[in-house]
Amino acid sequence: MFNAVRFTQKIAIQTFQAYSLLLITLSSAALTGCSGLVTANNSGGGTPPPLTISGVQAATPTTGGFQVSWSTNVAANSVVDYGTTANYGSSTPANSAMVTSHQVAVTGLTPGTLYHFRVRSTDASNSSISSADMTFSTAADATPPTAPTGLTATAISSSQINLAWTASTDNVGVTGYNVFRGGVKIGTAPGISFQDSGLSASTSYTYNVSAFDAAGNTSAQSAGASATTQAVSGGPVISGVSVGGITTSSATVTWTTDVAATSQVEYGTTTAYGNLTTLNSSLVTSHTTLLVSLATNTLFHYRVHSKNSSGVESIGGDFAFQTSSVVDTTPPTISITAPTNGATVSGTMSVSANASDNVGVASVQFTLDGSNLGSALTASPYQVAWDTTTATNGAHVLGAAARDAAGNVGNAVPVTVTVSNSTTSTPEADFQARCAAAGVLVCTGWDNASDFTPASGGGGYADGLYPASDGTYQGTMDTTIKTSGAGSLKFTIRAGSVHPFAPLPAGQWLANFGPSGCGTGGVPCPHSFGANSTLYLQFRMRVDDPMLTFNWTTVSDTGWKTFIVFGPIPGPSCTNTQFVQENSYQHNIFFGYTSCGTPALVTNGGNTPYNYQQGAYSCLYGTNTLTDPTCFRYVSNTWITEYWKVTIGSLGTASTHFEAWAGFPGQALQKFIDLPNFTFSTLAGGSAGEGLQEILLTPYWSGASASTTTPAATMWFDELIISTQPIAAPKF
């Protein structure tokens, strides 16, 4: 179902049936009228003839394979060993049908390459024989891809134009695309989109693209497409400039702009200013900048600076203030207003306080048993939500401290409360409560044997467990390592299995968002997440040490995947509406991309410099992801909760918002993806029925072609929930 630039996936269900051969010795009288029956022996006990192979023939090879045929003197199975040397290295799956005339197709070969092969057969008595070594060459690929069509060019700013086009086709496969601006090649793209940045404003540019394959064949260029970059607009409109929180050595300047812009203040004792605060590059409309290290009882002039997203700056008029002449030594006063001293509390409740100061309260910090409870609050009302289930039952002390700009701190009288929550709550009860919430479409904890029944029907899109590429089932129920209930889903990656059995050395587990197999055979998918809808996805996952310590890029071009969310079904490989999580290039960080790798879920349109992660993490491209504290990384042998929210706008336009959080047991989830205004789907407006309809959970390796020996490894999943409404975070 998936055969694309970034990864290859084949969902195939092979049913192996074993038959017993009952050998019956019949007398000649018993055979009367039964012509055609064959006795199991010859004249009451002769030796079966030795197995022989003859007539080995290979049909004319194609660019990617050939078909070989041979005969055996007795019924036997069929296998072909092949490779680029006489050591072979690859074999076709054994065809267990016992026949005397054999035909086997060998596929997935490289064009224009010499291959060695031999045929093998094993009869019912387990006697085996191989043919002599033979050779053949696959046909060279001399066919270029078709020219790309439907090229569009869209100016999104004064310095960037985005390109998109319809994919080319090729007899073997398209490897990528050349991009030309004004007849000059400016880059290549693995997929069907490209972002051209660093352009001049109000300038027209013309583009063409061509496709190329792995053999170096290049298509004709597409028809041209042109766009004119946007004009540079005027700077932000500045208003509401004011100053507050004045002390002997500091002051806070605030202002607003009509569009999102940066923040910076120029200040000094004259209108020549002379000092400039550090630029705050966050694009906001409400601005706050603190001036510090000011002289006491001194008149200061200041003016504000803001730049819009195009880099156009506006500078405000001159304003003035005077620092205080008296050193502020008076601390704020603060008192806790809720809960009351001696109260018994449970569940989630508000902790609140009143605070005041002779100059102004800068912040209020609540504490629980001496540790910070939430973040410091910089504005009234001063209150914080406390989930008491995170504390043990019994007595606890709540505190609060207020701080002013001069650094004076006032402490509230502590309040002692008794936490009393039901002790009957368990991880399983918590999971079932989340499953019972409104909007839940899929809820699976892999706690029942029926969750591991092999999938069947649905054209390969049915719910359930699928085998590895060699037909064996490596997804099992783990009753020891789990987060709740009776078990979890455990995928075993066998030692040495990634190369011969990729991309699915351990199989996969599939769940529809609608009825099982919907989208096939005329069955509709009522829960397809298309334009103007929001998908909520939550699950727990875990990996062992070899998944993180072994360099998987030595066997696979990019690394292993965790999940694939895609649609519509049935549909073409590498759908436009699809997002994937992958441990790309063994960075060991949480990373995602859409479609077949482009665009990735990173900032700056994937143009360097960009951030792999956003939100609570920044994880910049080029950093050492294995040590950088700004990167959220996988940790071995530890359950990690993931929570995705995909707010889909109009498909093919910059109106989708990707958000994702992750965390460890007992810790709050932290955001690692936050990408608003994301262009989801390369098709403007989307195609008919386009939307997210299924999820695959799988340790999936794309492009695993090297013969490196790989270690045994394990990946687990638990507590999968798909919903149309927000899902509560796990309590355990």
N, C-alpha and C positions, 0 to 999 in steps of 0.2 A: 504493500500500500504506500510505503514511503520509499522513494528512490530519487534523491535530490542532491543538490550541491553539497549540503553539509552532512547528510547522513543517509543511510540505506536501511530500510526496514522491510521485512517480508513477514507477513502474518500467514502462516501456513499451518494447516492442521493435518497431520499425517496419522492415519490410523493403521496401526500395525496389527494384523490378524495372524494368529498362529494356528496352524492346522495340524492335527495328528494324522499320521499315516498308519492306517490299520492294515497290516499285512495278513491276508487270509489265504490259506492253502485250500484249494478246492479240488475235488476229484473230477475226473473227466465226465462222470455222469452228471455232476452238479452243474456243468457248464452247458448242458443241452439247451439250445434255444437262447443262449446268452452271448451271442457273438459280440466281440468288442471288449469283454472283460479281460484284464491282464492279471496273471498270477504274480504273486510276490516273489516266487523263486522259479527256477528253471529245472524241470524234471526232478523236483523234490530235493533241492539243496545245493545247486551249483554256485560258484563264486561270482558275485556281480562283476561285470566288466570294468576295467580301470577307466577313470574319467579322463577324457581327451578333449582338446580344443582344436578347432579347424576353421578355415574360411574367415580369418580376421580381416575385415575390410573397414576403411574409413571413408565416409562420404566427403565430397568436396567441402573443405572448411569455409566458414564465413569469417568475418572480422572478429567475431567473439566466441566461436566455438565450432564443434563438428559433431557428427553422429557416427558411432562405431557399431559394427554388427559382427557376430561370430556364431558358431555352432558348437554344441557339445553332444557327445554320443549318448549321454543320459541327462535327465532333467537336473538342473542346477540353478543357483542364483546368479546375479550379474553385478560386477563391479569393474570400474575402470580406474587405474592409477595413472596420474599424469603430472607433468611438471616440466620445467625448462632444462632439467638435467635427467640423467638416467637414475638418479636417486628419487625422482618423482616429487614427493612431498604433499601431494593432494590426491584425494580419492573421491569419486562420486558416492553418494549414499547407496548402501547395498539394496538392490531390488530383490526382495525375498521371494518373488514369484519363481517357482521351480519350472523352468522351461528348457527346451533344447535349442531354440532359435532366439538369440539374444540381440537386443538393440538398446543402447544407452546414449543419451545426449550429454555432452560435456560443454558447459557454458561458462560465461564470465571470464573469458580469456582475453589477453592483450592482442590487439591487431598487429599483424606483421611480425610475429614471433614464432621461433622454432620450438616445438614441444615434443617431448618424449612421452610415450604411453605404452601400457600393456593392459590386457584384459585378464580378469580373474573370475573363477567360478568355483562354488562349493556345492557338492551334491548332498542328498539326504543322509548319507553315511558319514558326513563331515570330511569327505575326501576333497582336497582343494588342488587346483592347478592354475598356473599363470602362463600367458603366452610369452613369446620372446619380445624384446624391446623393439618398438617401432617409432617412427618420427613423422611429423607433419608440420606445416607452417600455416598459421592463420593468415587470412587475406589482409593485406595492408589496407588501412583506412585512408582512402584518397577522396572521400566525399566531404565537402565542406558543409557546415551547418547552413540552414536557411537564414536569410537576412532578417534581423529583428524588425518588428513592425510596431505601429502605434506609439512611436516616440513622442513624449510630451516634455516640455520644459516650463517650469513654474518658478518665477522669482518670488522668494519668500522674504527678502530683505534687500537692503541697498548693496549687499556684498555677497549674496548667495542665491544660486539657482539650483533647484532640485529636478532631476531627470527620472523618468520612469518609462518602461517600454514593455511590450509583450514578448515573452520568451521565444527564442529560436528553437528549432528542432534539429536533431542530428541522428544519423544512422547508428552511432555508438553512444554519444552523449555530449552535451555542451559543457565545456569546462569553464568558460567565462566570457566576458565582453570587453572590447576595446572602446574607449570613449574619446571622441574627437571634438575639439572646439575650434571652429574656424579652419578645419582641415588638418589640425595638428593634434596628435594623440596626447591626451593629458592624464590618462590613467586607465586602470582596468577595474572591473567590478565582478565579483563572483555571482551576484544575483541580478535582478532586473530593476535596479535603482542605483542612483549615484548622486552625491551632493558636491557641487562645484562651488567652493567658497573663495574668499579673498578677491572678489571682483570689484570693479569700479562702479560707483553709483550712476544711475540714469544712462546705462550703456547697454546696447543690444548685443547679444551673443547667439551664435548658431551652432548647433550640435548635431553629430551623427554618431551611431554606434554600430559595431560589427561584432559577430560572435566567432569564437574559436573553440576547437576541440583539443583533446589531449595529443592528437597526432600533429598538431600545428596547422591544420586546415582552417582557413579564415573565410567567413562569409563576405558577401558584398555588404557595403555600408547601408544602413537604414536611410529612409527619407529624412531630410533635415527637420529640425524643430528649433524655433527661436524664442527668446524671451528677453525682456529688458529689465534690468535690475531697478529696484525702487529708488525713488529720489530720496535724498537725505532730508529728513523733516527737521522742523525747528526744535529747539530745546524744550525741556519740561517747563511748565508754568508753576512758579514757586509762590506759595501763599502761607498765611498763618504763622509767620516767624515769631517766636517768643523765647524767652529765657526763664528758667525757674530753678529751684533747688540751689539758690546762691548761698555759698558759705564763704569762709575767709580764703579758701584756696580752690574752689571749684564752682561750676555752674553747668546746667543742662540746657542745651539749645534744641528746640523742636520746630518742625515745619512740615508742610504737606506739598505734594506735587500732583499735577493732574494725570500723570502717567508714572508707571514704575520707573524708579531711577536710583542712582547711587547716593551716598550721604558723605559730606565732608564740610568742615567749618574752617574758615580762615579767620584769625583773630590776632589782636595785639593792642598796645596802648595808644596807637595812633591809627589813622585811616590808611597807613602804609601796611598795617597788619604785621606781617613778618613770621607768623606761625600758622601751620596747617595741620589739622588732625589727620590721623591715618585714614585712608580711603576705605569706607565700608562699601564693598562692591555688590552687596545684596540689592536687588532691584525691588524697591518698596515705594509706597505712596505716602506713608506716615514715617517721618524721620526723627530720630533722637540721637544726639551726639553729646557726650560728656567732655567738658573742658576741665583739665586738672592742672595742678602745680601752678596756680595763679598767685599773684602777689596780693597780700592782704590790703583791704581798703584802697583799691586801685580801680580807676576807670578803664574798661576794656571796650574796644570796638570789635565788631565781628560781622561777617557775612557768610551766607551758606552757598554751597556748590552742589549741583546734582546733574548727572549725566544719564540720558535715556539709553535704551538698549542698542541704539545705533552709535553711541559714543558722543552725541551732541550735548554740550554742556550749557547749563544756565547758571548765572550767578545772581544772588539776591542783592538787595540794597544794603546800605550800612545801618547797623543797629549798635546800641551801646548798653552796658550795665556796669555796676560797681560792686566789687566784692565786699563782703562784710568786714567791718572793722573790729568785730568782737569774735574771739575764738569760741566756737560752740562746744561747750563741755556738758551740755544737758542731754542725757540719754532719753530715748523715747519711752513712753509708758505703754504697756500692753497687758491685756487680760484675756484669758480663754473664755469664750462665751458658750461653747458647746464642744463636747458633752460636759455635764456638771460633775463635780467631784463626787466619787462614790457610785457613779452610774454603772449599770450592767449593760454591755453593748454586744451586738452580734451583727453578722452580715456586713454590708457596706454602708458607711455613715459619713456625715460631714463633720470635720473638726474645724472650728471657726474661732476668730479672735478679733478684738477691737484694738487699734493702735493709733497713737498720736504723738506729735513731736513739736517743739517750739519752732523748728525750721521746716521740717518735713521728714516723713518716714521714707527711707530708701528701699527697705525690704523687710519681709517677715519670713522667718523660717520655723516650721513646726518640727518637733522631734518626738520620737517614740522610743522610750527607754534609752534616751541619750543619743540615738542615731537619727539622722535626717529623715523626715517623713515627707516625701515629695520634694519638689524644687522650691527654691526661695521665691516668694511672691512679691512683685514690685508695685502692685496697685491694689486698692481696695475693690471689692470685699476680700478680706483675708480668710480664705477657707480652702480646705483640701479634702478630697475623698479618701477615706481609709477603708480598705477591705480587711475587716478584722479576721477573716478566715486565714490570712497569711501569718497571723500571730497565734501563739499557743493559748489555750484556755487558761484563765487565771488573771492575776493582777498585772497591770501595765501602767506606766507613767507617761502622760502626754505633757509636752512642754512647748513653749513658743518664745522666740527672741525677735525683737525689732531692732533694726539698725538704721542710723541716719547717715547723711552724706559725710559727716565729719568722723565717722567711725565709731560713734557712741552706740552702745548696745544696752537695751533694756530687756529684762527677762520677766516673763509672766510667772505667776504662782503656779506650780505644777498641779496637774489634775490626775488623780488616780482612778482608773476604771477597771472593771472586771470583764474580761472577754469570756463569753459563754456561747459557743457555737456547737451545733449538733455534731457529735463524734461519729455519726453513722455515715457521713459523707465519705465516699471512696472514689478512686480514680474512675472506676467503671460507672458509678452513679453520675459522676460529672460528665463523662462521655455521653451517656444516654440522655442526660438533660440537654446537652448541646444538639444531639441528634433529633430531639423532639421539638426543637425551636421552629418557629414559623419560617417557611421558605426553603427548608432542607429538601433537596432532591436526591442526594446520594449519601448514605451513611454506612460505612463498612469498617469493622474492627478486626476482621479475620479471626473471630472467636469460635467459628463453627466449621466442621469438616466440609459442609456444603459450599463454603467460600472458596474451596480449593478444587471444586469439580471442574474438569477441563471444559473450556468454552466450546460450544458447538452451534452451527447454523449462523445466520446473519451475514453470510458472505465474508467472514473474517472480522466482523464488527460487533459480535455478540459479547455480552458481559462475561467476565470470568478469567480463568488462568489459561495462558498459552505456553506451548513448549519452547525449549531452546531450539536453535537452528538444526540440531541433530535429532530432533524429535523427542528428546527426553524432557521430563518435567523437573526443573530445578527450583521452582517456587513451592515452598512447604510451610507448614504451620509450626512456628517456634513457640512452645509453651513455657519456655524459661525466660527469654529476653522479650519483654513486652512492656507497654505503658499502662494497659488496662485489660480487663476481661481475661479470656482463656488463652489468647495467643496473639501473634503478630505474623505478618507476611515476611518470610525470609527467602531471599534469592542467594543461592550458592553459585559463585563463579569458580568452576573447577580449575585446578592448576593446568596451565597449558591450553585452556579452552578458548581464549579470546580470539586468537588468530584463526584457527580452523572453523569456529562456529559463530564468528561475528556476523552481523551486528548484535545478535541475541544469544550470547553464550549461556544465559540463565533463563531466558524466556521473558514474559511480561504479564501484567495484569491489567485488564481493560474495564472501564466503566462508562456506560452511556449516561448522559444527563437526562435523557428521556427513556422510553421503553427499550429493553435490550434489542440491539440490532436495528433500531429505528434508522430510517433513511435508506434502508434496503428493501427491495420487494414492495415498494409503495407505502411502507409504514412511515408515517410522519414523525418528526422530532419536535414535540411541542416545547421542549425546553432547550432550544437553540439560542445561545447568547450572541445575537447579532447587533445591528446598529441600535444605539440608544438603549442599551441594557447594561446591567452590572453583574459580573460573576464574582462570587466569593468562594475561595478554595482554601481548605485547611487540612494539614496532615502532619504526622510525626515521621521522621526518618532517622536512620542511623547507619554508619559504616564502620568497618573495622580498620585496623592499622594498615594492612596492605593496600587498601583503596587510596590511602593518602601518602604512603611512604614509597610505593613503587612508582617508577616513572612510566606511566601508561602511554606517553607520547611515543615511546619506542616501538609500540605495536599499533597504535591508532593515531590518526593525524591530528586529532584535537583532544580527545579524552572521553570520559564517560558522562552519560546523561542520567538525570534523575527522573524527570517526567516530561511528557509531551502532551499539551492540550491542543486539540485541533478540531477542524470541521471545514466544510460540511461533509457528511457521509451519505452514500459512497461518494468519493471525490478523487481528484487527481493527487499524485504525490506532491509533497511540499506545498501545502495549501497556503493561500494568502493570509487567512485568519488562523494563526497558529503561534503558540509561544512555548519555549523550551527552557529548561534549566540544565546547565552543563558545567562540569568542572573543566573548563577550557584550558588546554596546555598545562595541566597539572598545577594551576595557580592555587588550588585548594580553597577558593573563595566562592561565595554564592554569586552566580552570574547567569544572565538570561539573554535570549534573543528571540526574534520573531521570524516567521516564514522560514526560509532555509538559511538563516544566519544573518540576513540583513533585512531591516536594520536591527542592530543589537540594542539591548535595553541599557544604553549608556548615554551620557550627556554629549552635547556638542555634535549631534548627528553622527557620532562615531569618528569624527575628525579630531586628531590629536591637537592639544591635550584634551583628554576626556576622563570622566570618572566612571569606573566600573560600577560603583555603588553610590547611592545618594541617601538623603535623610539623615539618620543618626551616624552614618558612615560616609566617607568620601572616596577612599580607595582609588587613588589617581593612577592612570595608565603609566606604566614604566616603573612603578614602585616595587619594592620587594614584598609581594603579597603574603609571603610566608611569615613575615615578622612585623609588618606595618600595623600599628594599633588602630589605624583608621579603616582597616579591612575586616569584614565579618567572615570568618573562616570556618570550614568544617572542623570538627573535633572528633577523633576516633572514639568508638565505644561509648558514645554519649547521645542520648535522644535529643533531637532538635525539632522544635515546632516551627512550621512554616505557615504563613497566612498571606494569601494573595487576594487583592481586590483589583479587578480590571473594569474600569468604567468606560464602556465603549461609546464613543460619539458617532459621528458620521464616518462610515468606512472610507478609507482613502484620503481622509483629510486630517489635519493636525488638531484632532479634537478628542483623542482617547487618553485616559489617565491610567498608567500602570503604577500600582503601589504594592509593596511586599514587605512583610515583617518576619523576623525570626528571633528565636530565643531558646535558652536552655531551661530545663525543669526548675520551677521555683523562681524564675526571673521574668521580669516584664519583657514583652516582645519589643524589639527595636527595629525601626524601619531601615531597610537596606536598598530599596528601589522606590524612587519617587520621581516619575517622569510624566508631568502634565503635557498637554498639547503634542501628543505623540501620534504620528501617522501610522495607523494600524490598517493593514491591507494595502497592497499596491494598486488596487482597483478603485478608482474614484467612484464613490457611491456603493461599492461592493458589487458582487455578482448575485444572481438569483439564489436564495437559500443560504447565502454565505453567513457563517456563524460558528461559534465554538460549541461542539456537541459531544466530545468524548475526551477522556484522559487515559494515558498510558503511564503506568508506573513500571519502570524497568531500568536495570543497569545496562545501558545501550552504548555500544561502541561504533562510531562511524569510521569507515575507511580503514578497518583493521586488516592490514595486508602484510605486515612484517612478520617474520617467523620467530621473533623474540619469545623465549620461554617466559610465561607469565605465572605469578603465584596464585594460590587459592585465595579468594577474598569473599566478603559477604556484605550485602546491603539489606536493610530491614525497612518495612513500612508499617504504620499503625494509625488508627483513628482518622480515616479519610472522610471528609465532609465537603459536599458541594451544595451551595445554597444561592437563592436569589436575594437573601437578606443577610445583614451582618451576623457573624458567628462569634460567640463569646470565646475568649482565650481560655485554654485549659487551666484549671486551678492546681493541678499536680504536675 
